[in-house]
Every structure is written in structure tokens, then in C-alpha cells.
């Protein structure tokens, strides 16, 4: 069955779109997506294809997730999310453990953003969340992004504590993909509780990376945005800045 899925994906391949996607996702030497291979398939096409193969075994999903082709990895995650949502408590735990064992292959921002909340975040909604601290302290860029993006599931339930705790851990991260993700999640907190976001910003706006701050205050009025940017003093990163 996994062979058929791969054949179906390649029937949809578009070399010109693949070249565009390779540039967009920074696959050049020294860039964050170095070595990633694109087939040139749109996300809606991948979602439709994933719906055609909802019953792949975890073994076959793993084969796709360890593929060099970006689209095969994303389709594998779409299938995994579908299986997670229809599973009982035991099945969800099995899928969660599979997810955590394979974080090294959830290795671009779209893969993280599509899956971290629906799987890891959802699973942790009523459980111990210490794994997020471990991921946030990882040397792996994508595990750190998984940590903050997983909290989107909590934010949707108006539960902001872990988002703010992970944001604090990542305040001085060296990569702009983390700055953007943290700023985005702070903005999502602010959509639901502006005062809670402002409390965080009052404590940290002077030290957080400027990109993080800009993302966080994107929905503020012009005067308020300027006020926060004027408080910014330029936080210094403690991790090595990675190529973007």
C-alpha cells in the first residue's frame, strides 16, 4: 500500500513547483532545510491523497516519515493525525510515542506546525507536560519549535501557562524560526486575553528578539506597537545563530 501511495505522489510531481518550494523552504547548503527534496505537490493535493490511505500501519507511516521527499513526510503526518483523532486512549498513546521517537524527521516548519498541536498538544491537554521543557531545551531546532507549537492546543482552550513558560525558555534562542513561532503563539494568547499577553511583554519585550516582538504585537494598534518597539533594547542570543 505504501508503494501505491508513493506512486500516486509522483504522478502529481511538478518539477517547476519543486524548484520554487526548494528555494522557499531554504534547502541550500547551510540553510535550515539543507538537503530537503521536494516533488512539487500542493498541500491540498497531499491532503486529498492522505485521505485515500487512512489505514496505513505505523510501520508504513514510518517509512514515509523517513523518506527524503518532503511531501512524503507531510502526507505521513496527515495520515498520523487522522489516525490519532479516531483512536482510543491506548491508540493515542501509541501514536504519541511514535511521534516523539521520530521528531528528527519532523524537520521543517510546515511539518512541525501541521502536527505538533493536533498530536502532542492534544495528548498533553490533561497530562503532565514536562516533555515540552525537554524539547524546548533541545539542541535540535525542530524539537524546540515542536515545544512551542504544541501549546497551540492549550491556547485554544484558554490555557496559557505553558505557552508563556516555554516562551520564556526560548526568549534568547538564536534562530528566527523560533522567534517567529514564539511571537505567533504570544499573539494567539493575546487574541484571547490581551492583558495576559501584555503582562508577558512588559516583563520581556526589552530582551526578546525583535522578530519575536513584532510577531507578538502584530494585532496591536499603531501607537501601542511603537511603544513596545521603543522599549526594545535588543536581546542577545545565547545559542548560535543558524543560517536562514
N, C-alpha and C positions, 0 to 999 in steps of 0.2 A: 504493500500500500504506500509506503513512504517513497518508493521508486516512482510510482504513478504521480504522486504529488510533485516530486522534483521535475518530472517530465512536463507536467502541466505548467509549472512555473516557467520553465524555459521556453515554452510556447508563447508566453507573454513577454519575453525579454525584448527590450528596446535598447540597442547599443548607444544611441544618441542620448537618451534619457539617462542611461547608466553613466555616461561621461559627466553629465550635469550633476547627478547625485554624488558622484565621487568627489567632485570639487566642493559641493555644498557640505558634505559630511567630513571634509578635511582628511582625505585618505593619503595625502602625500607624506614623504619621509619626514619624521619628526613631528607630524601633526597628530592630533588626538585620535583620529581614526586610521592611523597608518596601516596600510595593508588590507583594509576592508574592501571587499569585492561586491560590486553592485551589478544586478542583472538589468535594472531599469524598469521596474514594475511599480505601478502606483499603489498607494496604501489601500484604496477601495478595492482594487483587484486582488490584493493579498487577503483582505478581509473576506471577500466572497469565496476565495479558494479555501481559506481556513474552514469556512462553514461546510465545505464539501467533505472534509476529513475530520469530523469531530471526535472520532473514536480511536485515534492513533494511540498506541501504547506509550508509556513513558519512555520506554527504550527507544522507540522510533522518534519521539519528540526530542530526545537527547541527541539522536543522530543529526536531526535538523539543526538543533541549537549549536552543535559543534561544527557546523558547516562553515566554509569560508564565505559563502554567499550571504550577504546581509539580509536579503529578502527571505531566505530560508529560516534564518534565525527569528525574524519578526513573525513570520507565519507560525512558527513553532510556539511562540509566546501567545499569539491569538488563540491557538488551539488549547494551550495550557490554561488560559484564563477561562475559556468556555467550560473546560472540564472541572476547574476549581469551583465555578459557580454552581454546577449541578451536583457536586459531590457532597456526601455526608461529612460529619466531623472527622472521621478517620481518613477519608479520602482527601480532605482539605489538608490535613497534617502531612500526608504522604507527598502531596504536590508542593506544599511549603518547603519541606525538607529537600525535595528535588531542586526547587528554585534556589535555595541557599547553597546547595552543593555546586551549582552551575553559574554563580554570579560572574565568574570570569568571562563567560560567553554572552552575558547581557552587557555588551561592551560598546554601546553608542547611546547617545542621549535619547533617541526615539525609542530604543528598546527598553531602556530604563523607565521612561515616562509612561509608556504604554502598560507596563506590567507591575511596577513597584506598589502602587496604590491598590489595584484590584486584587493582587495576591498577598504580598507581605503585609501591607497596611490593613487590609480587611481581616487577615488572620489574627493580627495583633490587637484588634479592636478591644477585645475583652480578655487579653492575656498579658503576661509580662513582656515588656518592650525593651529590655536591656540589650537585645541583639542590635537595636538601632545605634546604640552608643558604640558597640564594637565596629559596626560598619562605618560609622562616621569617623572613627579613628583609623580606618584602614589606609594603607599607602596606595590603594587602588582607587583611581578617580571614580570609576563607575560604582563601586561599592559605597563611596561617600555620597554620590548622587542618589543611589537607591535609598540611603538612610533618610535623606530629607524628603524625597518624593513619596516615600511610603506614608509619610504623615499626612498626605493629602486626604487619605481615607478618614483620618481623625478630624481634620478640619471640617469636612462635610457634615460631621456630627457635632460641630461646635465644640470640639475638644482640642484646645490649642497648646496645652502644656508641653507636649513632646515636640511639637514643631518648634517652639521657642527654645527648648533645651538643645535640640540638635542644631538649630540656627546659631546658638552661642558657640557650640563646639566648632562650627565651620566658619566663624567670623573672619578668621585670619588665613583661610585656605588660599592656596596660590593659584587656583585655576578659575578662569572666568565662567566655565560651565557650572561650577559650584556657586559662584557669585549669582549667576542668573537664576539658578534653581532656588536658592535660599530667598532671594528677593521676590521671586514669584510666589513662594509659599507664604512669605510675610504679607504680600499683597492679598492673597486669598484669605488670610486671617483678618485683614483689615476690611474686606468686603462684608464680613460677618460681625466683626467687633472692632471698629476703628480705634476705640480707646485702648484696647489691648495691644494693637499694633503700635500705637503711638507711645505707649509705655516702654515697649521694647526699643523703639527708635530713640527715645530720649536718653536711654542708657547707652546705646551703642552706635548711633549714627555718626559720631565723630571718628570711630575706629573701623567701621565696616568698609569694605572695598566700594568704590564709587559706583560701579556697575550694580552691585547688590542694592545699594541705597536707591539708585534710580529706578530699578525694577520695583522696589518695595513701595515707593511713593508715586508710582505712575498714575494712580487714580485720584491723587490729591489735587486740590486747586492750585493754580499757578503760584500764588503768594506763599502757600504752605510749602510747596515743593522748593521754592527758592530759599525759604527759611531753613529747611533741613539741609539743603546743599551748602548753605553758608556756614552751618555748624560742622560740616565735614572737614576733617584735618588730614585725611589720608591714612588709613590703617596700613600697617606694614605686614606683609605676608610672612608666615613662618615656614611655609612649605615652598619648595622650589617651583617657580612658575613654569608650567608646561606649555609647549608650543600650541597655538590655536590656529 
